[in-house]
Amino acid sequence: LQTGEMFSSGSYPASLCDADVSLHRFALKNPIPTSIEGKDLILTNNHGNASSPFLKKRLTHKPGWMLLLPGGKTYSLHFENAQQFTNTSYNSEFYALGPNDNIIVSQRLTQSPDVMEINGVKSDVELSAPLTATSAHGSAHFDPNSLLFSYVVSGKQEARRKRAISVEDANNQVSRSITPNLYRCYYENCAPPVDPANIPPSRDRPENYQLWSQNSSCMQWKDNKNVVIPSSVTVNGVVTPCWVLVDVPTIEVDSLTVEGVIDFDQSTNVSAVYIVVQGGRLIAGFSPLEPFTHQLVINLRGTHSAPGKIFPGIELGSKVLGCFGGCDLHGKSHNVYKSDLASTVSTGASSITLRDAVDWVAGDEILITTTSYKSQETEKRVISSVSTDMKTLGLDSPLLYRHMGESYPINGKILNMRAEVALLTRNIKIVGEVYDQIDKQAFGARVLVGSSTAQNGDALTVMSISGWARLSNVELLRAGQEGWTESYDPRFAIAYVRTGTVSPGRPSYVIACPIHDSYSTGIGVFGASGISITDNVVHRAIHDGIRVTGSNHRVERNLVTATLFRGAYGDRFELENFDWHAAFRLEEATNLTLVNNTAAGSERIGFHVDGEACDAGMENPWWGNVAHGCLHGIHIFTGDGIAPCSMLRNFVVYKSWDYAIYHQTTTSVVIKDTIMADSTVGYLPIIFAPAALSHVYAEKFARLESVVCVGRSDHFDPVLDTMDEATDKNLIIRAKKRAAPRNPTGGKTCVMLPLFQSASNGAPFKPFNKNNKYPAIRGLLSVQGIFYFYKKLQADGTRDSIFWTNPANEDIYHPTHLANVTLSNVEEASKLRLDRPSLGKINPSDCVDMECDGMKKVLIKDVDGGFLGSPGAVISQAEFGWDDPNQLARGLGDYRIPKPMLTATDGTRIPVGDIADRKGIIRNEACKYNSDWQAYDCHGEGVKDYAMLVIESLDSDTETRRLSPVALLGGRTMDLNNGPQDHGWCAGYTCQKRISTFYTIVATGTHFDIFFTGYAPRNMRLHLLNVESPKTVRVAIWFAKPERLDVYQEQIYVHPENAYYDTVRKVWNTRRPASSTPDQYKPPIDSKVNGANYIDLTTRLLYITVVGTKPVDIKTVPMILLTIGFPAVSINDFFGEALVQNLATYLNVPSYKIRVVDVVRETSRRRRDLRYLFFIGI
């Protein structure tokens, strides 16, 4: 213990307390209102008061207040000059409370609070009990007479069995938090008024309704064919709302305008040209749980020539039910709306058996969907009988087509090829009246739900009205008006237009509504959010089946079948119609839930979608969606997709006559947990942008994950499962050039090798698989878990394949990487097929005088051996036709090797055999040629690790100055590269421009010499694609002149291996290798430095090691090279400052721009003439 004045800061007042006094630190912060901050906190008890200033720094609860309080007392708390508040709150803490300690804190308010809350627990303001020392912690009380609010802080433990407090318990001190919250409510009883949008429509029929049969004042007839139901009428000064109950069997009018309520309560047939609900309601059943139980038929009349009705803000046309108020139509529900066949039924069958027991009855109409390629094989029948188990249905007439009912378990997944069977009959029907030209004009009934304006009663003001419609179990027959498809005037069977967000006050949905024999799209949504479209059937829509825009919609368990191409409808034959509709057109919707929907027959596309984001979780995944009998199963098209990556998952696609899954998008794409079967081409990935001419690249990819691909299923029938391209109008208009290509044997293909290109190929105006743009710089098709099933030679001589090159792509195929591949019943010859380059492309307008590289530079890399048997790769037979007298047209042979490659430094010719034993892509004994594949199968011991090396000219004349052929010499294997073809189109002719970007296949860990036929680019970039960082390739690029070549990696200069820093002259310089070690400065092949480099001025080869995927740039620096001969001088004299200064003066340049880059001693002359040649760069 230190004593003395030197250890003291002086005296300070203190109090000496008895042993039974407990002291507790009290800290407080975060007051509400915040205007209290900065004021003093004052607490008063029966012994006096204590105050605390507001401080920024405190032990705890900073910024705030802190006091030391004796326990067992009652304190009155207030803030100086801030006693006027009732709405108040703060966070506080009381410390060191023993089990017997307590404190009561009171605060006088100015008014009675409506809510009294401690630590989130509310107490009844009026019934709270006064506090005592034994009250539980957090108890609160308000005295309405004194307006005093109080609470208890107690250290007493939680309730437990009574026992004596031990010494340990007495010393067990705790801290207690208190957060009071007091406020008066803005609204009476603290209940804010309900937003009108959240008030659901009334489900109660009023007692003072009027009957239609009484023709009351609520029925205002303009004439005997046009009637208005006003919202209310005034009779004898009394305002009466108009709620009209329909009690008649028939109503026939031209127009029915509903501003009040029309309520159907018995079987009725309504015939009208226009029914417009203008701010009122039309009711037949209040909800699916309170359905309309009678028969209601709304027959809408009209033709093309019928006068159209203009409603404020929107064109109605005729033959329309317009909901600009509320429409509640709810038919009787059923236990099953859609089942599928339990077994296959053949042509001529008069009964079918379902997998589900149904409540359907004789007389109901059903449809059975196609299970072939032809959407027209969907059939409608009437039930003639129902078995006792409710599963077998007798039909009124035999079936015209086979309908499958098969299931195939494949690798843990189930492929169901079963015809869907759906119920069409409902007790509420909206029908388009038949007239002579109805099929020709395709002009049916329609339901429009939209927003508009209306006059506000008798006032002159105009109010906005927004319609809503709840439709369940409503049958629409001959609905939709073909041709009107724009978002502002969509004359679909059912269309929601600008109805906004669904809310309790504006509810909208379409549930279990069959729409059949349609003349336009079945269901359309524009300018709306949150609509549920569930359990509906759309049959024979002309154009899209269901089209949805907007956000947060739920599309679930819908069946769309037999959607027709409008260019071939009826007697139409529109050869220039490039419109591609979809059974489900959903690419304009966002945040969409898509579950258990089926596109069963579409003359164009099944699902046109954006897909999900690739990082989407499992909260609302897409799953259970099926497309079959469609020309294309699934599309993500140009302008679609979710950046940076779109995902398609949990789909089943079978019997697609062209493509099961096709995408052409700027985003990367993942296909996951999906089955593709019986399709001409299972998957064609096209990804485009950025443009190669921009010299910008992106790491884009297409990926297959956990996918099953079936060539032909067990019950595939080549007689029944086919289409006639020669007679089918739909296919003739689609045109052969837009068809999915059949492989050379006419068989089916699981995956067509990818196309990464600079821009869209212009489909559907151009063929879907067309390559008519320069290839993108980078790209990868990654297969990570795929099961291939039934790929083999068929009885008709056709052979199905897993992989096949695209016959419309002669430019390049970016690499394909395979992992976790499983093969079942796949013949070796069916694994892949690589085509030969097309001789037709060897002309001045395309590839010029030799083949382009696409078919000759294919790389399929098997990472784990699942495809080949052990890790390895498949590579093209790039040397096919080399110096073959039968293949001279291919322009390939030794004579195409760049002359400098066959020229020694002394100018003598080098025989080709001296440097190359093999031609084509580098390979060794691990590569065996497979004639069925037309490719090398490289796997097993010693197999090389293959990768793609891209050589990109960055010069401005990359399209106009020819560099090719480019020779690549690895080991003793010579390969030639011609680059992409001419894709220009100038004034109706080819532009004769070809980009100088070359896609070569190399083996990592290997050295390659590269020689250009033309003068090497002054600026170029090297890309090693899709490799891990340690993988390397070393190249030596020949340059015609020994210029200064700078190497950069991501804009960072990489010094040559022979560079050193001259600390005296403070400049970088280079060294020549010793004559005994000429390879001294060549960068090692396994260098860790990306861009490690060295230029050999003797051979004029620039050596560069490329490490990993980051590109390396080579830039030629503008400079003047002078070769000057001098009399014999010493090296010391040559490197003197005087010579450099003299040269600078002579050339009129600063001396710092002069570098000595080489000194060559000429030894061919006699010794007395000994002199030196100096190469000086400026």
KAZIMO-V935490 format. One record per pair of residues at least 6 apart in sequence whose ideal C-beta (glycine too) atoms are under 6 Angstrom apart, sorted by the first residue. I is the first residue (numbers start at 1). J is the second residue. D is the distance in Angstrom with one decimal. If there is no record, write none. Layout:
i->(I I)
j->(J J)
d->(D D)
This chain:
i->(21 22 22 23 23 24 24 24 24 24 25 25 26 26 26 27 27 27 27 28 28 28 28 29 29 29 30 30 31 32 36 36 37 38 39 39 39 39 40 40 40 41 41 41 42 42 42 42 43 43 43 44 45 45 50 52 52 52 54 56 58 58 71 71 74 75 76 77 77 84 86 86 86 86 86 87 88 89 91 92 93 93 94 94 95 96 97 97 97 98 98 98 99 99 99 99 99 101 102 102 103 104 104 104 105 106 106 107 108 108 109 109 112 113 113 114 114 114 115 116 116 116 116 116 117 118 118 118 118 119 119 123 125 128 128 130 131 131 131 131 135 137 137 139 140 141 142 153 155 196 197 197 198 198 199 200 201 203 206 209 209 210 210 210 211 211 212 212 212 212 213 213 217 218 218 218 218 219 220 221 225 225 226 226 227 227 228 229 229 229 229 229 230 230 230 231 231 232 232 232 233 242 243 244 245 245 246 246 250 251 252 253 254 255 256 256 257 257 258 258 258 259 259 259 260 261 261 262 263 264 264 266 267 267 268 269 270 271 273 273 273 274 274 275 276 277 277 277 278 278 279 279 279 280 281 281 282 283 284 284 284 284 285 285 285 287 288 288 288 291 291 291 292 295 296 297 298 299 299 300 300 301 302 302 303 304 304 306 308 308 309 311 312 312 313 313 314 314 315 316 319 320 320 321 322 323 323 323 324 324 324 325 326 327 328 329 329 329 330 331 331 331 331 331 332 333 334 335 336 336 337 337 337 338 338 338 339 339 339 339 340 340 340 341 341 341 342 342 342 342 343 344 344 345 345 346 347 347 348 349 350 350 351 351 352 353 353 354 354 357 357 358 360 362 362 362 364 364 365 365 365 366 366 366 367 367 367 368 368 368 368 369 369 369 369 369 370 370 370 370 371 371 371 371 372 372 373 373 373 375 375 375 375 375 377 378 378 378 379 381 381 382 383 384 384 385 386 402 403 404 405 406 406 407 407 408 410 410 411 411 413 415 415 420 420 420 422 422 424 424 426 426 428 429 430 430 431 432 432 432 432 442 442 442 443 444 444 444 444 445 446 446 446 446 447 448 449 449 449 449 450 450 450 451 451 452 453 453 454 456 466 466 468 468 468 469 470 470 471 471 472 472 473 474 475 476 476 478 479 479 479 480 480 480 480 480 481 481 482 482 482 484 487 490 492 492 492 493 493 493 494 495 496 496 497 498 499 501 501 502 502 502 508 509 510 510 510 511 511 512 513 514 515 515 516 517 518 518 519 520 521 521 521 521 522 522 522 522 523 523 524 525 525 525 526 528 529 529 529 530 531 532 533 534 534 535 536 537 538 538 539 539 540 541 542 542 542 543 543 544 544 544 545 545 545 546 546 547 548 548 549 549 551 551 552 553 553 554 555 556 556 557 558 559 560 560 561 561 562 563 563 564 565 565 565 567 567 567 568 568 568 573 575 578 578 580 580 580 581 582 582 583 583 583 584 584 585 586 587 587 587 587 593 594 595 595 596 597 598 599 599 599 599 600 600 601 602 603 604 605 605 606 606 606 607 607 608 610 610 610 611 611 611 611 612 612 613 614 614 614 622 622 623 625 626 627 627 628 628 629 630 631 631 632 632 632 633 633 633 633 634 635 636 636 636 637 638 638 640 641 641 643 644 645 645 646 646 647 648 649 649 650 651 652 653 653 654 654 655 656 657 658 658 658 659 659 659 660 660 660 661 662 663 664 666 668 668 669 670 671 671 672 673 674 675 676 676 677 677 678 678 678 680 680 681 681 681 682 682 683 684 685 685 686 687 687 688 688 688 690 690 691 692 692 692 692 692 695 697 697 700 701 701 702 702 703 704 704 705 705 706 707 708 709 709 710 710 711 711 711 711 712 725 737 738 738 741 743 743 743 743 745 745 746 747 747 747 748 749 749 750 751 752 752 753 753 754 754 755 755 756 756 756 757 757 757 758 758 758 759 761 761 769 769 770 771 771 771 772 773 774 774 774 775 775 775 777 778 779 780 780 781 782 783 784 785 786 787 788 788 788 789 790 791 791 791 791 792 792 793 799 800 801 801 802 802 803 804 805 805 805 809 810 810 810 810 811 811 812 812 812 813 815 815 815 816 817 817 818 818 819 819 820 821 821 829 832 834 834 834 834 835 836 837 837 839 841 841 845 846 846 847 849 850 850 850 851 852 852 853 853 856 856 857 857 858 859 859 859 859 860 861 862 862 862 865 868 870 870 872 872 872 873 873 874 875 875 876 878 878 878 879 879 881 881 881 882 882 882 883 883 894 896 896 897 898 898 898 900 900 901 901 902 902 904 916 916 917 918 919 920 921 921 922 922 922 923 924 926 926 926 926 927 927 928 929 930 944 945 946 946 947 947 947 947 948 948 948 949 949 949 949 950 950 951 952 952 953 953 953 954 954 954 955 955 955 958 958 959 959 962 963 963 963 964 964 965 965 965 966 966 966 967 967 968 968 968 968 969 970 970 977 977 979 980 982 982 982 984 984 1002 1002 1004 1004 1007 1007 1008 1009 1010 1010 1011 1015 1016 1018 1019 1020 1021 1021 1022 1022 1023 1024 1024 1029 1032 1032 1032 1033 1034 1034 1035 1036 1036 1037 1038 1038 1039 1042 1042 1043 1044 1044 1044 1045 1045 1045 1045 1046 1046 1047 1047 1047 1047 1048 1049 1049 1049 1050 1054 1056 1056 1057 1057 1057 1058 1058 1058 1058 1059 1059 1061 1062 1073 1073 1081 1082 1082 1083 1083 1083 1083 1087 1090 1090 1091 1092 1093 1094 1095 1097 1106 1119 1119 1120 1121 1122 1123 1123 1124 1125 1126 1127 1128 1128 1140 1140 1141 1143 1144 1144 1149 1153 1154 1155 1157 1157 1158 1159 1159 1160 1161)
j->(70 71 101 68 70 69 71 94 95 96 68 95 67 69 94 60 61 66 93 64 65 90 92 61 64 91 90 91 90 89 79 82 54 54 79 80 81 82 51 53 80 52 65 79 49 51 78 80 50 75 77 76 73 75 67 65 66 67 65 63 64 66 101 103 104 105 106 105 107 110 109 110 111 113 184 183 182 181 179 178 175 177 153 176 175 173 155 174 176 155 170 173 155 156 157 165 169 155 133 154 153 131 150 152 151 148 150 149 147 148 147 149 144 182 184 184 185 190 183 123 125 140 142 182 181 138 140 151 180 138 179 140 142 141 142 141 139 141 150 152 152 154 176 152 151 150 149 176 174 505 503 505 504 505 505 504 326 286 243 243 245 216 218 244 245 247 244 246 247 248 247 248 233 229 233 242 244 227 228 227 253 254 254 255 253 256 257 242 244 258 260 262 242 259 260 259 260 239 241 242 240 260 261 262 263 265 264 268 269 270 271 272 273 274 272 275 276 278 277 280 282 278 279 280 280 280 281 282 283 284 296 294 294 295 296 297 298 299 301 302 318 309 320 321 322 323 325 327 324 454 325 454 465 325 325 326 327 328 292 296 329 428 291 292 330 330 330 333 472 330 331 332 330 427 428 429 430 431 433 319 445 433 318 319 435 441 443 318 317 318 316 452 452 453 452 453 450 452 489 322 445 446 448 447 448 449 467 469 452 465 467 467 468 469 470 428 471 474 472 426 427 428 473 474 427 473 359 359 356 358 423 512 535 420 422 559 354 355 356 421 355 418 420 405 418 419 353 354 355 405 405 404 405 352 403 402 401 402 398 399 395 398 392 394 393 391 392 391 421 390 391 390 423 383 384 385 383 425 382 424 425 381 421 423 380 422 539 379 403 419 421 378 419 420 561 600 377 378 601 629 403 404 417 419 720 721 655 657 723 562 601 602 603 629 401 561 562 601 399 395 396 396 393 394 396 394 393 720 419 417 418 417 715 414 416 415 708 789 708 787 708 675 677 559 598 600 537 559 514 516 473 475 474 475 445 476 477 444 445 478 479 482 519 542 481 478 479 480 519 479 479 480 481 491 494 495 467 469 496 499 467 497 498 466 498 465 462 464 465 463 499 500 506 507 508 508 507 509 510 513 511 512 512 513 514 493 515 517 493 515 518 492 493 518 519 520 491 520 519 520 542 491 526 524 520 521 524 515 518 522 523 524 525 528 526 527 528 529 530 508 530 531 531 532 523 533 536 534 535 535 536 537 522 538 539 540 540 541 542 542 541 543 544 547 538 541 545 546 533 546 547 531 548 550 549 550 550 551 552 552 553 554 555 556 557 557 558 559 545 560 561 562 562 563 564 566 569 566 581 581 582 585 560 563 583 560 584 585 586 589 588 589 590 591 591 589 592 593 594 595 596 596 597 598 583 599 600 601 601 583 602 603 603 604 730 574 577 733 729 730 733 729 733 764 765 604 605 764 604 605 608 599 602 606 599 607 608 609 608 609 610 640 620 622 623 624 624 625 626 606 607 627 630 628 629 629 630 730 631 632 635 627 630 633 627 634 635 640 641 642 636 646 647 648 622 647 642 645 647 670 649 650 650 651 652 633 653 654 655 655 656 657 658 658 659 662 653 656 660 661 661 662 646 663 665 664 664 760 665 665 667 667 667 667 668 667 669 670 671 672 673 673 674 675 660 676 677 678 678 679 723 680 739 740 681 684 740 676 679 682 683 684 669 686 689 700 701 702 703 704 707 705 706 707 708 682 709 710 713 712 713 716 740 748 740 749 752 709 750 751 752 702 754 755 700 756 757 759 760 696 698 758 758 774 777 995 997 954 777 778 779 780 782 754 781 782 783 786 784 785 785 786 787 750 788 789 790 748 790 791 800 790 731 767 767 768 807 749 801 804 833 798 799 798 798 799 800 800 801 804 802 803 804 806 805 813 781 814 771 809 776 779 814 773 775 776 773 774 776 773 770 772 806 808 808 808 809 811 983 983 980 983 995 811 812 980 950 1025 814 815 1026 816 817 818 819 820 821 822 802 823 826 824 825 800 802 826 830 827 830 799 830 830 830 833 831 832 832 833 834 835 855 854 841 852 854 981 854 980 853 854 999 858 859 948 1026 860 861 863 862 867 863 864 866 866 867 932 933 858 876 934 935 855 855 851 855 889 847 852 990 981 982 981 891 891 892 978 890 978 981 977 978 876 878 999 1001 876 875 946 948 1001 874 873 868 871 872 871 939 939 940 938 939 943 938 946 935 921 936 935 920 921 975 919 920 887 890 892 892 893 919 893 894 912 965 976 967 967 1011 1013 1011 1038 967 1011 909 910 910 972 974 972 973 974 975 975 1001 970 973 1003 936 942 938 940 942 943 936 938 937 936 937 1003 1004 1001 1003 1002 1004 1024 1027 999 1001 1025 1000 1002 1024 1033 999 1023 998 997 1021 996 1017 1020 1019 1020 1021 1017 1018 1019 995 996 993 995 1014 996 1012 1014 978 979 976 978 1013 977 998 1012 976 1011 975 1000 1008 1010 1009 1006 1008 998 1000 998 995 990 993 994 991 993 1008 1033 1031 1033 1034 1085 1035 1036 1035 1037 1038 1040 1039 1116 1115 1114 1111 1113 1106 1112 1111 1033 1106 1108 1086 1105 1107 1106 1085 1105 1104 1101 1103 1102 1100 1101 1100 1097 1100 1116 1117 1119 1177 1095 1102 1114 1116 1115 1117 1054 1091 1093 1114 1113 1090 1091 1112 1110 1091 1093 1094 1081 1083 1094 1070 1071 1081 1094 1068 1070 1068 1069 1080 1081 1094 1094 1103 1092 1094 1103 1105 1105 1107 1110 1112 1105 1104 1103 1102 1158 1112 1177 1178 1178 1177 1176 1173 1175 1174 1173 1172 1171 1170 1171 1151 1154 1151 1154 1151 1154 1178 1178 1178 1177 1175 1177 1175 1172 1174 1173 1172)
d->(5.7 3.9 5.3 5.5 6.0 5.3 5.6 5.4 5.7 5.5 5.8 4.3 4.9 5.1 5.6 4.9 3.9 4.7 5.2 5.4 4.8 5.4 4.2 4.0 3.2 5.6 5.9 4.7 4.5 4.3 5.0 5.0 5.8 5.2 4.8 5.1 6.0 5.4 4.9 5.6 4.4 4.7 4.1 5.9 5.8 4.7 5.7 6.0 5.6 4.6 5.4 4.6 4.7 5.2 5.6 4.3 5.8 4.8 5.9 4.5 5.6 5.3 4.4 5.9 4.3 5.2 5.1 5.4 5.0 5.8 4.7 5.4 4.6 5.8 5.8 4.2 5.4 4.5 5.2 4.9 5.8 5.4 4.7 4.8 4.9 4.7 3.0 5.5 5.7 5.1 5.9 5.4 5.5 5.6 5.8 5.6 5.6 4.3 5.2 4.5 4.5 5.7 5.9 5.6 5.8 5.3 4.2 5.1 5.9 5.5 4.8 5.6 5.7 4.4 5.8 5.0 4.4 5.6 5.5 5.0 5.0 5.5 5.7 5.9 4.1 4.6 5.0 5.6 5.7 5.6 5.4 4.7 5.2 4.5 5.9 5.5 5.9 5.1 5.4 5.2 4.4 4.0 5.9 4.7 4.5 5.1 5.1 5.3 5.6 5.6 4.4 4.1 4.7 5.7 5.0 4.5 5.5 4.3 5.5 4.3 4.8 4.2 4.9 5.2 5.5 5.0 5.7 4.7 5.8 5.4 5.1 5.4 4.7 6.0 5.7 3.6 5.5 5.7 4.6 5.0 5.5 4.1 5.4 4.6 5.8 5.8 4.4 5.6 5.6 4.8 4.6 6.0 5.5 5.0 5.8 4.5 4.8 5.3 4.9 5.7 5.5 3.1 4.3 5.5 5.0 5.5 4.8 5.6 4.9 4.6 4.4 5.1 5.0 4.3 5.4 4.7 5.0 5.8 4.5 4.2 5.7 5.3 5.5 4.7 4.8 5.7 4.7 5.0 4.5 4.2 5.5 5.4 4.2 4.2 5.6 4.8 4.8 4.6 5.1 5.3 5.3 5.1 5.8 4.7 4.4 4.9 4.2 5.9 5.3 5.6 4.6 5.5 4.8 4.6 5.7 4.2 4.9 4.7 4.1 5.2 5.0 5.8 4.3 3.6 3.2 5.9 5.5 5.8 4.7 4.5 5.9 5.1 5.9 5.4 4.7 4.8 4.8 5.0 5.5 4.5 3.8 4.6 3.5 3.3 5.8 4.9 5.5 4.0 4.5 5.9 4.3 5.6 4.9 4.5 4.4 5.6 5.5 5.7 5.4 5.4 5.2 5.3 5.9 4.8 4.8 4.4 4.3 4.7 4.8 5.3 4.4 5.9 5.4 4.1 5.3 5.5 5.2 4.9 4.7 4.5 4.8 4.0 3.2 5.6 5.2 5.6 5.5 4.9 5.0 4.5 5.8 5.3 5.0 5.8 4.5 5.5 4.2 5.8 4.2 5.3 5.8 4.0 5.2 3.2 5.0 4.9 4.5 6.0 4.7 5.6 4.4 4.9 4.7 5.4 5.3 5.4 6.0 5.6 4.8 4.9 5.3 4.9 5.9 4.9 5.6 5.6 4.7 5.0 5.9 4.0 5.5 5.5 5.5 5.2 5.9 5.8 5.0 4.2 5.3 4.4 5.0 5.9 5.9 5.7 4.9 5.4 5.8 5.2 5.3 5.2 5.3 4.9 5.0 4.5 4.8 3.8 3.8 4.8 4.5 4.4 5.5 3.9 6.0 5.0 5.9 5.4 5.2 4.5 5.1 4.7 3.0 5.9 5.6 5.3 4.2 4.8 4.3 5.4 5.9 4.4 5.9 4.2 5.1 4.2 4.9 3.5 5.9 5.6 3.9 4.8 4.8 4.8 5.5 5.8 5.1 4.4 5.3 5.7 5.9 4.1 5.6 5.4 6.0 5.6 5.9 5.6 4.6 5.5 4.4 5.4 5.0 3.7 4.7 4.6 5.6 4.9 4.8 3.2 3.7 3.6 5.6 3.5 3.9 6.0 5.2 4.3 4.7 5.2 4.4 4.8 5.9 6.0 5.9 5.4 4.7 5.4 4.7 4.3 4.7 5.8 5.4 4.2 5.9 4.2 4.6 5.8 5.1 5.6 5.3 4.6 5.9 5.8 4.4 5.8 4.7 5.6 5.5 5.7 5.0 5.5 4.2 5.6 4.9 4.8 5.2 5.0 4.4 5.3 3.5 5.9 5.6 5.4 4.4 4.6 4.4 3.0 3.8 5.6 4.8 5.0 4.9 3.6 4.5 4.8 5.2 4.1 4.2 4.7 5.4 5.0 4.9 4.4 4.8 4.8 5.0 3.8 4.6 4.4 5.6 5.3 3.7 5.9 5.2 4.2 5.8 5.1 5.9 5.0 5.7 4.3 5.0 4.2 4.3 4.9 3.8 5.5 5.7 4.5 5.7 5.8 5.6 5.5 4.5 5.4 3.3 4.9 5.4 5.8 5.9 4.7 4.7 5.6 4.7 5.8 5.2 4.9 5.0 4.9 5.1 4.7 5.1 4.5 5.0 4.7 5.8 4.9 4.8 4.9 4.5 4.5 5.4 6.0 4.8 4.9 4.9 5.1 5.4 5.3 4.6 4.8 5.7 4.4 3.4 4.8 4.1 6.0 5.4 4.3 5.3 4.6 4.0 5.7 4.5 4.9 5.1 5.9 5.8 4.4 5.3 4.6 6.0 4.7 4.8 4.9 4.0 5.3 4.2 5.0 4.7 4.9 4.5 5.6 4.1 5.7 5.1 3.7 3.2 5.4 4.3 4.5 5.6 6.0 5.7 4.9 5.4 4.7 5.8 5.4 5.0 3.9 3.7 3.6 4.4 5.2 5.9 4.8 4.8 4.9 5.3 5.5 4.9 4.5 5.1 4.5 6.0 5.6 3.9 5.0 4.6 3.5 6.0 4.4 5.8 5.9 5.7 3.9 4.1 4.8 5.4 4.7 4.9 3.1 3.9 4.8 5.8 4.7 4.7 5.1 5.8 5.4 5.6 3.6 5.3 5.0 5.8 4.7 4.8 3.6 4.6 5.2 6.0 5.9 3.6 5.3 4.6 4.1 4.8 4.8 4.8 5.3 5.6 5.3 5.2 5.5 4.8 5.5 3.6 4.4 4.4 5.9 4.8 5.6 5.8 3.9 5.1 5.9 5.5 4.5 5.8 4.0 3.8 5.2 5.9 5.7 4.3 4.9 5.2 4.5 5.2 4.1 5.1 5.0 4.6 4.6 4.1 5.2 4.1 5.0 5.0 4.0 5.5 5.7 5.9 3.7 5.0 5.5 5.2 4.2 3.9 4.7 4.9 5.1 5.1 4.1 4.7 4.8 4.9 5.1 4.7 5.1 5.9 4.4 5.0 5.2 4.5 4.0 5.0 3.7 5.6 5.9 5.6 5.9 4.5 5.5 4.4 5.0 5.3 5.1 4.3 4.9 4.5 3.6 4.6 4.6 5.1 5.3 4.9 5.4 5.6 4.1 5.9 4.0 4.9 4.5 5.5 5.9 5.8 5.7 4.1 4.8 5.8 4.5 5.7 5.6 5.0 4.4 4.7 5.4 5.0 5.5 4.5 4.8 4.6 4.0 5.4 4.6 5.6 5.6 4.3 4.4 3.8 5.6 5.0 4.8 5.1 6.0 5.2 5.4 5.6 5.1 5.9 4.9 4.4 4.2 4.0 4.6 4.3 4.5 5.2 4.4 4.7 5.4 5.8 5.3 5.4 4.8 4.2 5.9 5.8 5.5 4.2 3.0 5.0 4.5 5.5 5.7 4.5 4.6 5.8 4.6 4.5 5.3 5.3 4.8 4.9 5.6 3.9 5.7 5.5 5.7 5.6 6.0 4.9 4.9 4.6 5.8 6.0 5.8 3.6 5.9 4.9 4.3 5.1 4.7 5.2 4.3 5.6 4.7 5.3 5.1 5.3 5.1 5.1 4.8 5.6 4.4 3.9 4.5 5.4 4.8 5.8 5.8 5.4 4.9 5.4 5.9 3.9 4.9 5.2 4.8 5.8 5.3 5.2 4.4 4.4 5.8 4.8 4.1 5.9 5.3 4.3 4.9 4.6 5.2 5.5 4.6 4.9 6.0 4.9 4.9 4.4 5.3 5.9 3.6 4.5 3.8 5.3 5.4 5.7 4.9 4.7 5.3 6.0 3.8 4.5 5.4 4.6 5.9 3.9 4.4 5.7 4.7 5.0 3.2 5.9 5.1 5.4 5.6 4.9 5.5 5.7 4.8 4.1 5.6 5.5 4.5 5.9 5.6 6.0 5.3 4.2 4.7 4.5 5.9 5.4 4.9 4.3 4.8 5.8 4.8 2.7 4.6 5.0 4.5 5.2 4.8 5.0 5.7 4.0 5.0 5.8 3.8 3.3 3.2 3.9 5.1 5.0 5.7 4.7 4.0 6.0 4.9 4.9 5.6 5.4 5.3 4.2 4.5 5.7 5.7 5.3 4.1 5.9 4.7 5.7 5.3 3.8 4.4 4.2 5.4 5.8 5.8 4.9 4.0 4.3 5.2 6.0 6.0 5.4 5.0 4.9 3.9 4.3 4.0 5.2 5.6 4.9 3.9 4.6 6.0 5.8 6.0 5.5 5.9 5.0 6.0 5.9 4.4 4.9 4.6 5.6 5.9 5.5 4.0 4.4 4.7 4.4 3.8 3.9 5.4 3.9 5.9 5.8 4.9 5.7 5.7 5.6 4.6 3.8 5.6 5.3 4.8 4.6 4.2 4.8 5.1 4.5 5.6 5.4 4.5 5.1 5.5 5.8 4.6 4.4 5.3 5.4 5.9 4.3 5.4 4.4 4.7 5.5 5.1 5.8 5.4 6.0 5.1 2.8 4.8 5.9 5.2 4.4 5.8 4.6 5.8 5.1 4.9 5.3 4.7 4.8 5.8 5.1 4.0 5.2 5.0 5.0 5.1 5.3 4.7 4.8 5.8 4.8 4.0 5.8 5.5 4.9 5.2 4.5 4.6 5.6 4.1 4.9 4.9 5.9 5.6 5.3 4.7 5.7 5.3 4.3 5.2 5.9 5.8 5.3 5.8 5.9 4.8 5.6 4.6 4.9 4.4 5.7 4.3 4.8 4.0 5.5 5.9 3.9 5.4 5.2 4.3 5.3 4.4 4.8 4.8 3.9 5.8 5.6 5.5 5.6 5.0 3.9 5.4 4.4 5.4 4.9 3.6 5.9 5.8 4.5 4.2 3.9 5.6 4.5 4.6 4.7 4.9 4.8 5.6 5.4 4.9 5.9 4.3 5.7 4.9 5.8 5.7 5.2 5.6 5.9 5.5 4.6 4.9 5.4 5.5 5.6 5.7 3.9 5.9 5.9 5.6 5.8 5.0 5.2 4.8 4.1 5.9 5.9 4.7 5.7)
